[in-house]
Amino acid sequence: MNLVSHSPAKPVIKLRRSRDRGFEDFGWTDNWMTFSFGGYHDPDWMHFGPLRVMVENHIQPDAGFPAHPHKDVEVLTYVVSGTLTHSDSFGHQAEITAGEMQLISAGSRGMIHAEENRHDRVEHNYQMWLMPDRPGTTFNYHQLKFSTEERQGCLRLYVSPDGRENSMPINTDALVYAGLLAEGDRLTYPLAHDRGLWLQVVKGAVTGLGVDLETGDGMGITQVQALELIMRDHSELLLFDLGLHTPRSW
């Protein structure tokens, strides 16, 4: 099985195995950290373009993150299973369920929110922070859900800078996709020369650019014209198409 990049340059791959991520266990939740975050710091893993934080966690029943502030950050939360209950200082109360993504633009003035699992099963999510590409952003709140059937066999666009295809608008140069793929499915994603891709395997087994990825693995990719993927098992994926400007360029 050979996957060949169409780019004349050799692809640049930044591979992050699940087992090598930062880890914290608080009892009521665990944090698996792709990039430096909280008490975990690795100078080799600070960000990938505007993607600054990626944390996978499992929140135990009747537990959660108490009210805490955010400022000048775009917060994405993708629920894999269970239900996450959100409340914030702007009056939003919401439940985010499997296959749903929440986008909070914290704004330059900031906001306070809490995230809880009020149910009797473990809640599993990925939370990602992206840096805005300009100052003076305002608070905004969005949720978007696709059903299992709508996500099957494709990557669905959840987030974009301009809200294209009814996606959620974000204040940075990022397209964010998620999807469910069956064993044997193939995908090809084209990439502009000045951009990068981050692929995160939420569940399953995938091969891309000759690299075998399993549950929890991720990789950043540059210098390819297209990424070709083959599913080696039923898989759930997150894909970020990112402008590679330096975070906090303003």
Disulfide bonds with the S-S distance in Angstrom:
none
